[in-house]
Amino acid sequence: MFTKIIVTVFLLAVTYCRVLQVRNAGSVPLLISVTGQSDLTLLSETTALVTVEDDFAGSISAIPSGSERFDIPRTKAELTLSVAGDSYAVSLKDGFNLKAKLGILGSRIGISLKKKVRNICFLMCCSNSRKNCSSALCSANLNTNCPIANKVFNSLGDVVACKNSPLVFKAICPKAIVSSDDTGVLTCQAASYLVLLG
C-alpha cells in the first residue's frame, strides 16, 4: 500500500517540457526576457538553454545589456505550446528593436520532473520531423527604415527601436506578424525551438 502511494505521487509530478535554445546572434551582450522567468544575460554568439512547460504561452525578447531604457518596443518571438501542436511567430505587433528568427529543432520528445523533484528534463527519444514547419523571422534592421515619427531614441540620439509601422514592417519582413489579425502565425509539432536575437 505504501509503495503504491509513493508511485502515485511520483507520477503526478511528471509533466512534459521543452528545452528551448536562445542564441545571441548579435555583436553586443543582450539581456534576454522570457515570460515567467528571470532575465538572463547572453554574450555575443552564445546560446542559453531555457526550459519551459509544455503548455507555455508567452514570448522571448531582448535589449542590449546596459540599455538606459527598458520600456522600448521589442521584437518578440511568441510561442504557444500544446501537446496537440504549437503556434509561433516573430511578432512586431508592439514594434521592433532587434532582428529575430524562430526555427524548429526536431520532433516531440522529453518529459520533465517538476521542481519538487528537481525540475530535470529527460530526453526519451529523438527523431526529426521538421518537414512542413517553416521559420518565422525578421532579418532586416527596421530601425533604419522606421518612419521618423515612430523612431525611439536614447539620450545620445541613437535609434534604439521603432514603434509599430504595419505597412513598412510587413513589406520588409513578410515572415513576421505585425497585427493581431495577421494570418502569418505558423504551426508545428516540434520538440523544441531555436530563437535567434540580435
Residue pairs with C-beta under 8 A, 6 or more apart in sequence:
10 117
13 113
13 114
13 116
13 117
14 111
14 112
14 113
14 114
15 53
15 54
15 111
15 112
15 113
15 114
16 53
16 54
16 83
16 110
16 111
16 112
17 51
17 52
17 53
17 54
17 110
17 111
17 112
17 121
18 51
18 52
18 54
18 56
18 81
18 110
18 191
18 192
18 193
19 49
19 50
19 51
19 110
19 121
19 192
20 49
20 50
20 51
20 52
20 60
20 79
20 192
20 193
20 194
20 195
21 47
21 48
21 49
21 50
21 105
21 192
21 193
21 194
21 195
22 32
22 34
22 42
22 47
22 48
22 49
22 50
22 60
22 195
22 197
23 42
23 45
23 46
23 47
23 48
23 194
23 195
23 196
23 197
24 30
24 32
24 42
24 43
24 44
24 45
24 46
24 47
24 62
24 197
24 198
25 45
25 99
25 101
25 196
25 197
25 198
26 44
26 98
26 99
26 197
26 198
27 44
27 198
28 44
28 64
28 65
28 198
29 41
29 42
29 43
29 44
29 64
29 65
29 66
30 41
30 42
30 62
30 63
30 64
30 65
30 98
30 197
30 198
31 39
31 40
31 41
31 62
31 63
31 64
31 65
31 67
32 39
32 40
32 41
32 42
32 48
32 60
32 61
32 62
32 197
33 39
33 60
33 61
33 62
33 63
33 74
34 40
34 50
34 52
34 58
34 59
34 60
35 56
35 57
35 58
35 59
35 60
36 52
36 56
36 58
37 50
37 52
40 48
41 65
42 48
42 62
44 198
50 60
51 112
51 119
51 121
52 58
52 79
52 81
53 81
53 112
54 81
54 82
54 83
55 81
55 82
55 83
56 79
56 80
56 81
57 79
57 80
57 81
58 78
58 79
59 76
59 77
59 78
59 79
59 91
60 76
60 77
60 79
60 195
60 197
61 74
61 75
61 76
61 77
61 197
62 74
62 98
62 197
62 198
63 69
63 70
63 72
63 74
63 97
63 98
67 154
67 160
68 154
68 155
69 152
69 154
69 160
72 95
72 97
72 152
72 160
72 161
73 94
73 95
73 96
73 97
73 152
73 161
73 162
73 163
73 164
74 94
74 95
74 96
74 97
74 98
74 161
75 90
75 91
75 92
75 95
75 96
75 97
75 98
75 99
75 100
75 138
75 197
76 90
76 91
76 93
76 94
76 100
77 88
77 89
77 90
77 91
77 100
77 102
77 136
77 193
77 195
77 197
78 88
78 89
78 90
78 91
79 86
79 87
79 88
79 102
79 193
80 86
80 87
80 88
85 187
85 188
85 189
86 187
86 188
86 189
86 190
87 185
87 186
87 187
88 102
88 136
88 185
88 186
88 187
88 188
88 193
89 102
89 136
89 176
89 177
89 182
89 184
89 185
89 186
90 100
90 101
90 102
90 136
90 137
90 138
90 173
90 175
90 176
90 177
91 176
91 177
92 138
92 142
92 164
92 169
92 173
92 176
92 177
92 178
93 164
93 177
93 178
93 179
93 180
93 182
94 164
95 150
95 152
95 161
95 162
95 163
95 164
96 138
96 142
96 143
96 146
96 161
96 162
96 169
97 143
97 160
97 161
97 162
98 197
98 198
99 137
99 138
99 139
99 140
99 141
99 196
99 197
99 198
100 137
100 138
100 176
100 195
100 196
100 197
101 135
101 136
101 137
101 138
101 139
101 194
101 195
101 196
102 135
102 136
102 137
102 193
102 194
102 195
102 196
103 135
103 193
103 194
103 196
104 130
104 133
104 135
104 188
104 190
104 193
104 194
105 190
105 191
105 192
105 193
105 194
106 126
106 127
106 128
106 129
106 130
106 190
106 191
106 192
107 126
107 127
107 128
107 129
107 130
107 189
107 190
107 191
108 129
108 189
108 190
108 191
109 123
109 124
109 125
109 126
109 127
109 191
110 121
110 122
110 123
110 124
110 191
111 121
111 122
111 124
112 119
112 120
112 121
112 122
113 119
113 120
113 122
126 191
129 189
129 190
130 190
132 188
133 186
133 188
133 190
134 175
134 186
135 175
136 175
136 176
136 177
136 184
136 186
137 173
137 175
137 176
138 169
138 172
138 173
138 175
138 176
139 173
140 172
140 173
142 162
142 165
142 168
142 169
142 172
142 173
143 151
143 159
143 160
143 161
143 162
144 159
145 162
145 168
145 172
146 159
146 162
146 163
146 165
146 168
147 162
147 165
147 168
150 162
150 163
150 164
150 165
151 159
151 161
151 162
151 163
152 159
152 160
152 161
152 162
152 163
153 159
153 160
154 160
164 178
164 179
166 178
166 179
169 176
169 178
170 176
170 178
170 182
174 184
175 184
176 184
177 184
177 185
